[in-house]
Amino acid sequence: MSGAKPGTLLKHQIPIRTMHWDITLPGFMEADTVAHCGNSLAGDFVWGLTLSDILTGWTECRATWSKGSSGMIGTSAKSWLGYVSYF
């Protein structure tokens, strides 16, 4: 289930690149969240967080109970530490 709502305003303002990035150093990341909630966004459920380094393709997947800032920041920090130790 997607928690995102479609919109046309930002769709034309946010560039989407699939190839030819001008990135020459690792550390530039893309992130995405996925709700593991079945058919409803109501109640408690796990959120998956995926972080990917654009240059190297390094990817880290983590889970958190909350999409709030404290849950996502803590999960992101753990992923970042794994990334730094990888290189």
Buried (B, 14 or more C-beta within 10 A) or exposed (E): EEEEEEEEEEEEEEEEEEEEEEEEEBEBBEEEBBBEBEEEEEEEBEBBBBBBBBEBEBEBEBEBEBBEEEBBEEBBEBBBEEBEEEE
